[in-house]
């Protein structure tokens, strides 16, 4: 059962809190690369979803995403390397999308700033 709710701001706060505590970020990857999809908020933008726990990521490892593997990224590498690269590539971050795929879509730099608080 998911801890995530329809409150996307609360889910984002949980993402920051849990990833700081575990020092891991979770995503879905297959032989073609990490999961990315079209943004629902911004035209002509791509978003890469990540979750704060393996359990939450596994809830999305179904249907059209069933061929993906649930993998973690160390938080320091995610913040120091991934967020910079994704910002350069113009890819947004989807943080803790719930089971309805509702969630905050952020610029990587905006997510990085949340870790400084």
N, C-alpha and C positions, 0 to 999 in steps of 0.2 A: 504494500500500500504506500502511496506517495505522501510525502510530507509537504509537497508543493500545493498551493491553493490557487485561486483565481486572482489573488492579489500579487501582481507582478513585481511591485516595489518590495514587498515582503520577501518574495522568492529571491530577488536580487540581493537583499541583505543577508539572507541565508546562504547564498552562494559565496559571498565574501567571508562571512563568519566561518563556515565549514571548511572552505579551501584554506583559510589561514590556519585553522586548527589541525587539519590533516596534512597540509602542505602538498595536496594533490588536486588536480583538475581532471575530470573525466570526459571522454568524448567517444565518438564512434568512428572506426576506421575500417576500410576494406582494402583490397589490393590496388585500387585506384587512388586511394588517399583518404584524408579525413573528410567526414560528412560536411557538406556545405549545401545550402539551398537558397532559393530566391527569397529576398526580404519581403515581408508583408507590409512593412512600414515605409520603405524607401524604394522608389523606382530604380531599376537597373542596378540594384545592389545585391550583393551576395552576403549571406550570414552563415557563420559557423557556430553551431550550438555546442555548448559545454554544460556539464552538471557538476554539482559539488559533492556527489557521492556516486559510488559504483551502482548502488541500488536504483537511483533515479535514472542513470544512463541506461541501465538494463531495461527499464520500463519502456524505453523508446527503441529497443533493439528487436522490433517486431515488424510485420508486414513488409512495406517497401524498404525498410532499413534492417531487415532480418539478416542480410548477408554481411552486415558490419560486425566488427569485433569491438567489445567495450574495453577501452584501454585508458590508462592514466598518464598524465604528464606531470612531472614535478613542478610545483608552484613557482619556484624561482626561475626555472627555464621558461615556463608559460609567460610570466610577467616580463622577464628581461629579454627574451628572444622572440617568442611567438607574437606578443602584442605589438612589438615594433614591426615585425615582418608583415603581419596582417594589416596594420595601419598603412604601410607602404603600398600594399596590394589593394587597399580600399575595401577590405572585407570587414564586415561588422561581426560582433560577438553576440550570440544568443545565450543569455545566462539563465540557467535553471528553468527551461521551458517546462510547463506542466504537461500532463497527459493529453490536453487539448491543443498542444503546441503553442500555447499563449505564453509570452514571456517578453522581457525587455530585450531590445536590440540596441546595442551600444557601440559607439566608436571605441576601438581598442584603447585609445588614450584616455577616454572617460572612465573605462573600467580600471585602468592602471591607477588613476587618481584615487579611486575608492580604496585601494590597498594602502594608500598613504595616510588615511584617516586613523 
